[in-house]
Amino acid sequence: MGIAFRFKLIPFVATVLVVTLGIQLGNWQERRAAQKLVLQAKLAQGNASAPVVLDGAPLAAEAVEFRRVAVTGEFVANWPLYLDNRPSAGRSGFYLLMPFKIAGSGMHVLVARGWLPRDPADRAKLPAYATPSGPVTLEGMARIDAGHVMELGKAPVLTPGIIVQNADPLQVARDSGLTMQPFLMEQAGPAKPAGDDERMVRDWPAPALGVEKHQGYAFQWYALSAMAVIFFVVNGFRRGKQK
């Protein structure tokens, strides 16, 4: 008995659609993995480079993102912001954000000063902390923002001392009237000269890269495309044999 292949249009169209979709989604995941590899190299380069000194000149966020930065100036102590739902080591708490006026200029940079625990007995009670007075020097890492958490409804107008889910430098600039750099600085250690803020937790989470995850998803989509082709071919020969 000869081997025969029986072609059917509808299974063929379905196979083409599945293969096309699988290849496109696999390629998209490969591009995402490539972007994360670039980001990984950028992080390594930023950690190895000397800190960028912020002198008040406007900078593009992309130019300093994930770079070490250093700045001298004073905290705007009457404009604290508290980012809610930021746990650390299994405890609930806040990220404390505060504008920092750069010495010799009217420019500010938003500083993530550290993590503070929430009072388990009174969720609205703000933790006590100290703010260095006078000129100090800070070092840290530049980030686009402090990360976003899910927020229901419209974001509120920012006011001093408000507890919010999310806040970014441009929103702070708009609502406070302060001139701000378009990026945030994650403070890496206590202010210099040594201030009285050493007790804040500054174990900042590293950016989630997940290169292997994207590569794994790409393999799954490519495998789906290959399985669709195999299924079509095998069933075509099976139909031919039955005929």
N, C-alpha and C positions, 0 to 999 in steps of 0.2 A: 504494500500500500504506500503510495507517495505522500510526501509531506506537503500540505497545502495551508495557505494562510487566507482566512476569510476576513475581508475588510468590511467594517461597518462605520458609517459616518458619525453617528451620535457618540459612540465611545471614543472615536478619534478626536472629535471636537472637545469632549470633556477632558481627554488626556492632554491636549494642547493647552487648554486653560489652566489645568493643575500645574503642568510643567512651567508655563510662563509665570504663573503666580509664585511658584516655589523658587524659581531662579531670581525673580525680582526681589523677593523678600530676603533670600540668601545674600544677594549682592548688597542690599541695604544694611544687613547685619555686618557684613564685611566692612562696609564704609564706616559704620559706627565703631567697629573694633579699631580701624585705622585711626580714627579721630582720637580714641582713647589712648592709643599708643603715642600719638603726638603729644597729648596732654601729659602722659607719663614722663616723656622726655623733657617736657617743659617744667614739670615739677622738680625733676632731678637737677636740671640746669639752674632753676631758681634757688634751690637749696644750696647749690655749690657756689653761686655768685655772691659778690659783695652786696650788702644791702643798698637799695635805692634810697637816697636821702630826699625826703619830701621838703621842698623849700617854699612851697606856696604856689609854684607854677602849675597851671592846670595840666593834668595828665589823662590820657585815654586809659580806661579801665583795662583794655586788652593788652596795653603795653606793660602793665605791672602785675597783672593777675598771676598769682602763685609765685611772685617774687618776694624775697625778703625786703622789708622797708624799714627805715628809721626816720623818726621825726622828733623835733623839739618844739615845745609850746606849752599850752595850758589847757586843762579840761574845762569845758563849759559845764560846770557842776549842776547848774539849775535846769539842765535838759536831759535827764536820764530817761532811757526807754528800757522796758523789760519784755523780752521775748519769752512767751509762755510755751509750755510743752517742750522743754529742752531737757530731757533726762540725762543724768550722768551717773554711771556706776549703779544703775538700778534705782536711783533716787530722782524724784521730780524736782524741777527747779526752773530757773530763768537764765537767759543770757542777758547780761547788762551791756547796753549800748550807750555811748556818750560821745557827743561831738568834741573834737579836740582842735583848738585854734592854733594854727601853725605860726611859729614865732616870726615876726617881721612881715606879716602879711594879713590879709583879711580872709584867707582861705582856711577852711576847716576840713578835717578828715574824720569820718565816723569810725570810732574805735569800739570793737567788741572787747570789753575789759576782762570778762571772765564769766564763770558760772557761779550762781548763787542758789542755795537750796530753798525750797518752798516750805513754809510753815505748815505741817500736816494738820494742825488744829484750825488754822484760819487761812484759807487759800488766797484771800485778798490781802493778807498782811505781807508787806514787803520786807525782805531781809535787810539787816543793818550792814553797812560797809563804809569804808573811808575813801575819800578822794584826795589825792595829793594836791596841795595848794602851791601856786607859783610854778615857774618853768620847770619842766621835767623832760626827759628824753625817753622815748618808747621805741621798742623794736618788735617786729612781728611779721606776719605774712599778709599780703594784699589779696583780697577775695572780692568777687563781684557783689556778693551779699552774704548774709549769715545762714543761708539755706532757707527753704520754704517748707512749711507744714500746711496741711489741709485747713482751709478757712471757709466757714460757711457765711454767706451773706457778703455785703460790701465792706471793704476795709475801712476802718474808722479814720477820722482825721487825727494825726498824731499831735499829742500835747505832752508837756513835761510830766514825767512820772507815770505815763499810761502803760498798762499791761496789754500787749497785742500779740497776735500770732506771728505776724510778719512785719518787717520794715526794711526798706532798702535806702541807700544814701540819697537817691534822687527824691524819694518821698519825704525824707527828713529835711532836705533842702527846701522843698516846696512848702512844707507845713511850718517850719521853724523860721524861714526867711534867711537862714545862714547860707553863705556860699560854701558849697561842699565839693570835694573830689568825688567822682562817680564810682568810687570803690570803697570797700570797707577794709579796715586793718584789724586782724586778729592779734591782740597783744600777746606776746610770747613769754613775758616775764614781768617782774615788778618794775615800776618806773625808776629811773635813775636821775638824780641821786635817790637812794632807797626811800620809797614812800611808805605809807602804812596800808598798802593794798595787797601785801604778799599772800594773804590768806585766800584770795580768790582762786578757784580752780580754773586752770587754763589748758586742760587736756582736750584741745580742739580735735574733732573728728576729721580724719583724712578724707579727701574727695573719693567718692565711690567710683572706681574706674570700671571694673567688671569686664576687662578685655576678654577673658576666657569665656564668660557668659555669652557675649555676642558671637564669638567664634563657634561656640557650641550650638547656638540657635541657627547660625548660618549652615552648619553641617546638617542639622535636622531638616531645614528647608530644601537643601540640595538632595538629601536622601529621599525626601518625599517626591521630588521630581523624578528621580531615578526609579523609584518604586512604581510610579504611575506609568512610565514607559514600559517597564518590565511586565506589569499587569496587563497592559494593552496588547503587547506582543504575545504573551503566553495565551491569553484568551483568544486572540486571533487564530493562532495555530490550533487551539482546542476546538474552536468552531469549525475550522477547516477539516479537522479529523472527523468530527461528528457528521459533517456533510458527506 
